[in-house]
């Protein structure tokens, strides 16, 4: 079985160390959507050591803080499913009251058919990229 996260970065690479990488997801409807992905192919969090789990989780929290301070979303969604891609990764998704699916999950039913991503959010995403690169390097 081939794993997309083992074969490619999974988006625009913002940071990488030996344990994980941080990428920007290319989703025009969700500017600022970030993933923290384990570099090793592990299916479950319990396949990682406690230390490695804490390192990855600390990165998730640090990214969430940067997303919140830069983009000022209504809510942050954090998720670690792995049903489609069984490789440990976290989603950090800024949500806004007027986004395409709010208040549903982004994989749920569309609630705002007229949604168009704000140009302002694209600018904030660019600022977020810089913030992440500076904070993790």
N, C-alpha and C positions, 0 to 999 in steps of 0.2 A: 504494500500500500504506500503510495506517495503522499507526502504531507506538504501542503502549500507553504506552511511556515518553515519547513526544513529546506524547501527549494528556493524560496525568495524571501526578501525582507518583510513583505506584506504591506507595503506602503512607502511613503517618503521617510527615509531613515533620518531621525533627528539625533539619536544617541545610541551607542552600543558599548557594552563592556563584555566581560567573559560570561556573565550570567544571563543578561537580558538585553533587549533593545527597545527603543521607544520610536514609534512610527506615527506619522500623520496619515489617517485614512482618507483616501480621495473620495469624499462624498460631498457633492455640491450642496446637498440639502442639510448637511450637518457640519458646518465649519467648526473646527476645533476638536473634531472626533479623533481621539488618540488611542493607540493600543500599546500596552506594555506586554512584550512577548518573551517567554523563556527561550533562550537559544537552544538548549538541549531539547530533544524530542521526548517530552514527558506528558503523559495523558492526564494525570490528576495531580492536584496540589500535594497530596501525600506521597507522591513519587519523588518530591524534592525534600531536601533536609530542612529542618526547622530554620536554620540560619539562612538558607537560600530563599525560603518562603518569606522570611522577614525582610530580606533585602529587596525582593520584588515588590512586596506590599508597601514598603517605605517609598519606593519609586512611584507606585500608584498614588499614594497620598500626596507626594510632592507634586506630581503632575496635576492632581485634582486642585490643589491650592493654586497652582499657576493658572489653570483654566479659569477658576473662579475669580481670581484677582484681575486677570486680563480681559475676560469676556463678560463677566457679570451675568451669568445665566440665571434663569428662574430656578433651575434644579440641575444637579449633576446625576446622571445615571452611571452606576458602576455595575459591570457584569462580567462574569467568568463562566461561560456556558461550555463551549467545546463540543457541542453535539454535532455540528457540521465539520468542525476541524478539531479533532481530539489532540490538541497540543496546548499546553498551559499558556493562556493569554488573558489579559484583562482589557475590557473596554472602558474608556472614560469619555462620556458623551455629554457635552453641554446641551441643556434643553431650554427652550424658550416657549413662553405661552402661545406664541403664534406659529410655532414650527409645524412641519407637515403632519406629525402624528400626535402632538401633545393633547391630552396627557397620557396617551397610549405609549407603549414601548415603540421604538423606531421600527421594529419588525412587525408591529400590529397594524390595525386598521387605520387608514388615513382619516384624519379629522378636519384637516384644513386644505381643501382642494385648491384654493387660490394662493397657497403659499409660494412665495418667491424669496430665496435667501437675500437678506439685506446686504447691500454693498458694504455697510459698516461692519458686518460680521466677517466678511472676507478680509478687511483691513485688520481687524482684531486677531484673526487667525494668523496673519503674517507676523504680527507682534508676538503672538503666543509661540510661534516657531522660534523666534529669536530668544524669547525668555527661557524656553526649554533647553536650547543649545547652550546658552550661557550658564544655566543653573546646573547642568549635568556634566559639563566639560571643565 
